[in-house]
Amino acid sequence: MLFNTYGIKNITAQDLQGKIRNNEDFLLLDVRTPQEHHAEAIENSYLLPVQELSFRTDELPQNKEIVVYCRVGNRSAFAAAYLARMGYQVKNLEGGIIAWNSAGNGAYARA
């Protein structure tokens, strides 16, 4: 990576599944495009495209952890680093939705 990650931590698809199973209080943030999100998304994720992040951060809770994902983890790593600089508690889904699906977790497609 060519940018400073500000010490953000990655989370695996398995660890994310555990957080969901345990009903932990966090925001799952999808930073892909609306078209990608519409095609498939992790259930209960909030769409905020990475290109809109800088002027929509007021939509994000400061009092809970945010787990960010994209397709393979690059855009989400950038977004997580940006949010960490802004003081958010944030983790990046390692491998993105591709790793999520490969780990046997289903993403849903919207009709």
N, C-alpha and C positions, 0 to 999 in steps of 0.2 A: 504494500500500500504506500502511496506517496503522500498521505496526509497523516497528521498526528491523531491517534485514536483516543487520546486523553484517558488511557487506562480503562476503556470500556471492556466489559466482560462479554464473552460469548456464552450462549446457552444452547445446548443440544436439543434436537427434536424430542429425544426421550425425556430430558429434564422439563421441557415445556409441557409435554403431555402430563407429567407428574404434577406440575403446577395447576393445570386445568382439572385433573382428577381430584386434587385436594381442595378445589374451589378457592385458590389463593386470589387475593384482591390485587389485580394488576390490569394494565391496559395492553392489549395486543394491537400493535400499530402496523398497518400495511402501508408501505411507502411506494408501492408500484403505481402504475397508471390506472385510471378508472377502467379501461378496457381489460387489463390484466386481472384486476380485482373482480370484474364482472364474470370473466371466464372461469376463474376458480379462486377461492379464498379460504383461509382458515376460519372456521366458525367463530362468530362474535368478534371478528377483528374490525378495527376502525380504519377507514381509508383516509390517508392524508399524503398525497403524492409528494415525493421528495422535493420536487421543484417548487412546491407551495409551502414547504415547511417553515421558511424564515418569516413569513407573514401570517402564519396560522398557529403559531405555538400557543397562543392564548386558549386554544381549544383543548389543550392537553393538561391533565391533572398534575400538579406539582407534588401532591401528597401520596402518590403511589408509584410503584415501579412500572416502567414501560418496557415491553419486549417488542423490538422492531424487526420486521421481516420484509424481504423482497423476493426476487426469484432465486438468486444464488447466494446472496449475502453481501454484495458489494455496495449497492445503494443503501441498504440498511446499516452497514458499518459506517458509512459517511453520515447518515442521519443520526445514528446513535452517538457518534463523536460530537456532532453539532449540538445535540440535546444535552450531552454531558457537560459541554462548555457552558450551557445555559443553566446548569444546576439541577437538571433532571436526573433521577435514578433510572438508569437505562441498561438494557442488555440487548445484544444482537443475536438473532437466531442464526446460528452457524449453518451455512449451506442453504438457507432460505426455504422457500416452499418446496423446492426440489428435494432437499433432505427430509423435510416433513413428510412428503409423500413416499419417499424411499424407505422411511422408517415404519411404514405401514399405517400411517395416520391418513385419514381421508380429508382432502380438501373438498369443498362443495362447489359446484357450479351453479350459478343463478340462472333460473329459467327465463 
